[in-house]
């Protein structure tokens, strides 16, 4: 009897092993071969323009009273002076006072237009960290083969590279086959009202774009476990955005006579409880695309796991859970971002409030998230309400077989040697999420290589990245058939 059981187990294991090997063998590359063309060197003039752009403190603050219109108007004048052909040839419209929409008419009116996006604004510098910066954050310093400064990676590299490419092509007398719109928002970092108004204007004019391209995924040489080649991550969807306030109200009093539990105690316990129960991981459509496009290119063990996700799902998730970005690809995330309580060091506050930000995986609706939070907390003393700020459900998914994705994929490979491409789930929010009624094909991609310091100290982007971005946009515009 035992021998029979052992034999059955052995046959089962052999069958399973055979299925795994066959699936791995059948897991073939879906990469389209494209020969790269070496990018020309960055001219001193183009580099200077990027440095000058960083010098404008086009900062978006959550507090509208701190908005410095002079910086945005100065940046607009800088664009006018630096790119005269662009401003002579393209029609410019100013939206919401500061967002810019340029129209470049194409030769063939029967072709759908395309939209290239970038944003002018940058996040603030935390004053307590200013002395921690290696260089002046608004000087555009070139140091150690990087361009340093706030906004270099997010998002002035794209805006300036687009303008440089357009100016160069106009100087060559080139005209695109299809109409091109350039949409440069001014408040992406605080919700994108400029982008909302721009998208509404295009919709009102019944403009349906072939595709829209905005900031998003990057070229990475180091962020994907097991990959030996550089990979361009082309965002095909964007996680949703939801913030909730957790409010606790309990009589306070003098700090010399604390009750066994205060409003702050209840709130902090709620935050710990919430963070200790993360959302279950799952493979959304963009992540499935990531597996299909990059799995066949990986070393055998990783390839085998990606070829058989039904068997190795826990191993895949465990690998990607080792980094914050990898984990965020697989689940709706929970991040406390603001905690407010107290007015004086010897007064126990009556109210304590925490704001918790959620980035929603495609398929996780906001209503479901709110209900789950209430269930986890299971405490009537903690009131859950929607934060009065930015909000968006997860975006629709752009098809990888669509014209827009395949065009941008090909140009990316043409612009950078030995490049692989993959769909990607955009973890942050972009202005392009407002353009769903302008186009069903929205790709989120920034042609820069492993930038450093998004929204942080010593933000910087390599000179190689700027060279690649300039070349990418030139190639893309030349190939708009």
N, C-alpha and C positions, 0 to 999 in steps of 0.2 A: 504493500500500500504506500509506504513512504517513498519507495523507488518510483512508483507511478506519479506521485505528487511532485517529486523532484524532477522527473522527466518532463512533466507538464510545464513546470516553472521554467525549466531550461529552454523548452520549445518556445514558450511565451517570450522570454528574454531575447532569444535569437530572432524571433519575428519582429519584436520591437526594435532591436538593433538594426535589422535589415531595413525596416521602414525609415528609420532615422538616416541611415546611409543613403538610401535611394532618394529621399527628400533633399538631402544635402547635395547629392550629385546633380539633381534636377534644378537646383537653386542657381540659375545662371544669371550672368550680368545683364542688366537692362540699361546700362549706360550707353549713350549715343556717342560714338567716337567723333571728335572734332579736333582738328589741328589748331593749336594755339599760334597766334601771331605775336611776336615780341613787342611789348609796349615801348614806345619812344620815351626818352628821359623827360622828366618834368623840367620845364623851362624855369629859369629864375623868376620870370614875371608871374607865371602861374602859381609858384610857391609863395611869392610875396602877396598875391591876392588872397590866398588862403589865410596867411598870417594876419593880414589886415582885417579880414572878416571876423576872426576870433576876437579882435580888439573891441568890437562893438558888444556892449553888455546888454544884449537883448534877452533879459532875464524875465521869465514868467514866475511871478509869486502867487501863492494862494490868496494873498491879500491884494485886492485890486488897487488899493490906495498907493501901493509901492510901484505900480507900473510906470516905467520911465519911457514915455513916448519919444523923447528926444533920441534915445538910442536906436529905436526902430526906424524913425524917420532918417536918422543919419545913415543907418545901414541901407535904407532904400536909395538914398542919394549916392552912396558908395556903389551900389549895383548899377545905377544909371551911368555913372562916370566910368566904371571899370569895364562895362559891357555895352559900348555905344551901338554896335551893330544889332545886338539883341533888342535894344530899346527902340531902334529906328525901324526894325522890320516886324517885330511881334507886337500885337496889340496887348496893352496892359490894362487890367482893371484892378482897382483897390477895393477890397471887400472887408466889411467890419472895421474899416479905418486903417488896417495894417496888413491883412493877408493879401497876397498878390496872385493874380491869375493871368498868365500870358497865353496868347493864342498864336500859333504858328501855322498858317494855312498850308495844306498839302496840295500836291498836284492833282490828285484824284479824289474828287468829292464823293465818289461811290464807296470808298474805303472807310471803315469805321475809324475814328480817331483813337489816340492813346493818351494817357495821362501819366506824366512823371511828377512825383511828389517829393517834397522835402519840407522841413520847417525851420523858420528863422530863430525861434526862441530856444533858450537853454535853461537848465535848472540853476537855482542860486548856489552860491558858495556858502557853506556853513562858516560863519565868521570865526567860530572857535577852532576851525581846522585850517584857516588861512596860512598860519605859520608852518603848517605841516606840508604845504606844497613845496615841491622842489624849485619851481619857477613861479613867476607871476601868472596867475590863472587866466588873465586876459591879455597876455603879451604875445601869444602865438609864437613862442620861442621854439627854435629848431635846436634839438640837443639829442645826441646819441642816436641819430637816424630816426627820430620821432618829431612830430609836431605836437607841442604840448598846449593844453589850455581847455577851459570849459567850452564845450560845444564842438570840439574837434571831431569826436566820434558821433555826437548826437546833437545836431545832425548837419553841421555846416560842411562837412566833407562832401556829402551828397549834393547839397544846394550849390556849392561853388563848383564842383566837378560838372554838374549839369550845365551851369552857365558858361563855364570854360569851353565845354564841348560845343554848345550852340554857337558861341562867338566864333570859334575856329571854323566850324562848318559854314557859317554865313560869310566868313572871310574867303572861303574857297568857292563861294557862289552856289553852294549846295542848297537844294530845296527838298524837303521830305515828300515821299509819295503820299502819305496820309497826314492829316492834321495832327499836330502835337499840342497838348495843353501842358503848361507848367503850373503846378499849384503849390505855392509856398505859404503855408499857414504861419500864423504868428503866435498861437497859444496852444500848441499841441500838448505841452507839458501840464496844462491845467484844464484839459477836456476838449479843446479843439473847436471852439465856437466858430472860428474863422473857417475851418474845414467844413463844418456843418453847413454854413452859409454858402460856401463855394459849391459843395455837392448839390445843395438845393437849387442854386442858380443853373447849374448844368442840367439838372433834371427838368427844371422849368423850360429850358430851351430844347427839351426832348433829345438831348445828346446821350447816345449810348456808346460807350467806349469799348473797343476791342479788348483792351486790358488796361489796368491801372497798376503802377509800380510805386511802392513807397519804401521807406526804411524797414529793416527787419533782420532776417538772418544774415550771416557773415560768411566769409571764407575762413575756415579754421584748419590749422595744421596740428592742433594739439588737444582739442576738447572732446574728441570722440574716441572712446576706448577701443583699441585694436586697429585703428586706421593708420596706415602708413603713408597715404597720399592726402593732399589737401582736399577739402570738401567745401563746396558752396551750398549753404543751407538756404533753400528758397522757401520762404514762408508761404504756405497755402491756406492757413487759417490763423485766427487770433483768439487767444483765450478771452473769456468774458471778464468783466470787471464789476465787482460789488463790494461795497464797504458797509459794515454794520456797526452801530453803536451799542455797547453793552453798558447799561446805566444801573447803578445801585444807589438807593437813597436810604439812609439810616441815621437817626439822630446822632450827632457828634457831641462835642463838648471839650472840656479841658483835657489836655494830653496827660496831665498828672493822674487822671482817674479814668483810664481806658476801660471800656466794656470788653468782655472776652472776645467779641468779634466786632470789627468796624466795617464801614462801607468799603474801605480799601482791602481789608482781609477777604471779604466776600468776592470783590472784583478780581483780585489776584488769583484766588482759588478757581474762579470761573475760567480765567485765561489759561491757567495750567491744565485744567480739565479739558478745555477745548483743544489745546495744542497736543495733548497726549492721545487724541483720537483722530488722526489724520484721515482724509478721504481715501477710500480704496483705490489702488492704481488700476488703470485700464489702458488698452491700446486704442487711442482714437484714430480716425482715418489718416491724419497726417503722420502719426507715429507708425502706423502700418506701412505707409508709403516709405518712411525712413528705413524700416526694416527691409522692405523689398528692394530698395535702391542701393543700400550700403551693405547689407548682409552678404551678398555674393562677393564683395570686394575684400572681405575681412579674412584674417587667418583662419585656419580650419576649425578650431574649437568654437570661436565666435560665430563663424559661418554656420556651423552645425546647429548652434542654439537658435540663431535667427531663422534658419530653414525649418525649424520645428518649434515654433513658439507655443504650440499647444502643450508641449512637454516641458519646455525650459523657461516658461514665463516667469517663474519665481527667480530663476538665476538671472534673467535679463533685468528684471526689476531691481534685484539686489545690486547688480553692477551699476545701474544708472542712479540708484538711490545714494550712491557714495558721493555724489555732487549735488548741490542745491539745484542747478539748472537741469540736470538729468532727472532728478526727482520731480521737478515741476512739469516736465514733459509728460509724466505718467498720471498725474492726479490734480484735482482742484487743491490749491494751496491755501493755507491759513496763516496770516501774518498780522499780529498786533502792531500797529504803527503809531498810535497816539494814546497816551494815558494822561488824564487830567483829574486832579484832586488836590484839595488843600489850598489855603490862603496864607497860613502862618505856621511856623514850626511847632508852636505849642497849642494848636487848635486841631482837634480831630474833625475832618471834614464830614459834612452831612451827605454830600454827593460825590461819587467817583464814577468817571466815565472812561471807557476804553473804546477806541475805534479799531476795528479789525478788518483788514483787507483780504478779499478772496479773489483769486484768479481762476475763473471757471473753465474746466475742461469741456470741450464740445460734448454735448449730451447732458451736462449737469446744468439744469435750469436754476435761475436765481431763487424761485419759490421753493424748490427742493432743498437748496442750500440753507435757506432761512429756517425751514422746518427742521432740518437735521441739527442745526445749531441749538434750537430750542430743546430738542429731544436730548441732546448730549448734556446740556447745562441742567435741565430738569430742576430749575430753581426759580420760583415765582418772584424772588427778590431781585433777580437780574432781568431787567427789561431789555428786550431786543428790538431795535428799530433800524430802519434803513438810513444810512448817513446821507445827508443832503449834498451830494457831490456827484462826480462822474459815475456813470452806470452804463453797462452794455452787456448783453448776452454774448456768448461765444459766437464768432462770425461763421457764416457758411464756409464750406471748403472749396477752394479752387481746384478744378480737375487737372491732374498732371498731364493728361492727354490733350488738353486745350491748347489753342494757338499761342496764347500769352505765355503760359508756363514753358512750352517747348522753345519759343523764341528766346526768352531770357536765359533758359538753360544753355542753349547753343552759344549765345553771345558770351556768357560767363566762361564757358570752356575755351572760347576763341580768345579771351582776354587774359587768361592765366594758365600757365603750363601744367600738364598732368593733373587737371582738375576733375574731380568727381562731383556729381550734383545729387541733391536729395530733397524731397519735400521736408517741410519743417513746421512744427507748431510754434508760432510766435508767442512768447510768454508775456511780453509787455503789451501795452496799448499803443496804437498808432492813429494818425489822422485818417488813414485809408479805411478804417472800420466804418466811417460815415459815407463811404462811396458805394455801398452795396446796391443802390438803385441806379448808379451810373454804369456799373459793369459787374458781371458775375465772375469775372476773372481778375482777381486782385492778388498780386504777388508782392511779398514783403522781403526785400533783399537789399543789403548795403554792401557794395563790392569793396570791402576792406578786410584786411587780414588780422585776425586776433587782436582787436583793439583793446586798450587797457583803460580802466577807470570810468566806465559808464556811471554818470551821476556821482562820482566819488572824487577822492583826492588824486592829484596827478593824472587826470584824464589826458590821454594822448593816443595818437594814431601814427603808424609808421609812414615814412616817406614812400615805401613800397606800396602801401595801401592807397595813398593819394595817386601815385602813378597808375595803379590798377584801376582806380575809380575813373580817372580821366579817360583812360583808354576804353574802359567798358562802355561808358556813356557815348563816346564817339562812335564806337562800333555799333552800338544799339540803334542810334539815330540814323546811321548810314544804311541800316538794314531793315528799315520799316516798310517792308513790302507786304 
